[in-house]
Amino acid sequence: MEFTDTVVIVTGAGSGIGATTARMFGERGATVVAVDRDEGAAEATAGLITRQGGTATALRADLTREGDVREVVSSTLSRHGRVDVLHNNAGVFPAAEGRLHEVDARSWDLTLRVNLQASVLMSQAVLPSMIAAGGGSIVNTSSAQARVGDVAWTSYGVAKAALESLTRYTAAQYGRDGIRCNCIAPGLVATPGALARLPAAQQTTYEAATLLGRLGRPEEIAEVVLFLASGRSSFLTGQVLCVDGGLLSHMPVV
């Protein structure tokens, strides 16, 4: 999968899956716009891509603010002339959440704004230029958490489930404009952020419940993102691909 002459915006590109995906786009020839609310982290990702011989710029943005979103897209269009791929990856995991009646309203609002509304705003901002160009690809990042119920993390699961619905609506409305929209739903991935909040006993439980017997690697998730962004998936749209090592494909009690 080569992305020469392809302009790619990756949100949440400062760490985790987003940083890895941005780097791999850069390695394969894309012009990468690395967006993150942490300016230093975005610059670190863009700098790594540049040092490896790629082309990248870093932009700081709070994607829950329409003004910041407009600035990201207008800056990209001004500098590069188009947006071929948007990877809506920015997200936040609530620090602590109990059952539904215990969820703090501010935490609920923030989780939905970052995990859902930011992707809505970014998609709205890039779609006109993609329509004018005759096509494009949008790849959203959901989660296995969207596909099941849980004893906690309600706001996160609800936001990601809504993002999967947004994927289908976007695909339905813009397919005739040559725009594809798909979504990945990763299981537990061994990023520094995920491992930091996961006690060792819970990691062991996840590994036991995953058919492949281990956590995912960021590179494995990024490969699927690149596939969905590329011409190799040219007849694929409106789909959610679970990249979870088989976590949700069986009865975990078995």
Residue, then its C-alpha position, 0 to 999 in steps of 0.5 A: m500500500e503506497f500513498t505517494d501524492t496522498v494527503v492524510i490527516v490523522t487526529g490523535a496523532g501524538s500517541g498510541i495508535g494515532a502516532t503509529t498510524a501517522r508514522m506508517f502513512g509517512e513511511r509509505g509516501a503520504t503527506v501527513v498532517a499530525v493533529d493532537r491537542d498536545e502540540g509537543a506530541a504532534e511535533a514529535t510524531a511529525g519530526l519522526i516522520t520527517r527524519q525517516g525521509g517522509t513529509a509531515t506537519a504538526l498542528r495543535a487543535d482542540l477538536t471539540r472546538e469548531g474554530d480549531v477544526r476549521e483551522v486544521v482543514s483550512s491550513t491543510l487545504s492552503r498548504h497541500g491543496r486537498v485532503d485525500v484521507l481523514h483518520n478520525n482517531a482522537g479519543v479520550f478514555p474517562a479516568a474513572e466511571g462507575r455504573l450509569h447512575e454514578v456517571d458525572a455529567r461533565s465526564w459524560d459530556l467530555t467523553l462524547r465531545v471528544n470521541l464522537q463530536a470531534s469526528v462529526l466536526m472533522s468529517q463535516a469540515v473535510l467533506p466539501s473538499m473531498i466532494a470537489a475532488g471527486g472522492g476520498s476516504i474517512v476511517n473512524t476509530s471505534s472500540a470493542q467497547a462499543r459492541v458489548g455492555d460493561v459494568a463501567w465506562t458507559s460514556y465511552g462505549v456509547a460514544k464509540a457505538a454512535l461513531e459506528s452509526l456515524t460511519r454508516y450514515t456517512a457512507a450512505q450519504y457520500g458514496r455517490d461522491g466517491i467518498r468511502c467511510n469505514c471504521i475499525a473497532p480495536g480490542l485491547v492494544a498494548t499502547p503505553g496509555a492502555l497498559a498504564r491504566l490496566p492492572a496486571a491481573q486484568q491484562t491476564t484476563y484480557e489475554a485469556a479471553t482473546l483467541l490469539g492469547r495476547l494483546g494487539r500491537p499498534e502496528e497491527i491496528a495501523e495496517v488495517v487503517l492503511f488498508l481501509a484508506s487505500g485503493r485496495s479496499s475500493f469496494l468497501t464502505g460503511q463497514v466496521l472491522c473488529v481488530d480484536g484478536g477474536l475477543l468478541s467472536h466467542m463466548p468468553v466463558v468457554 
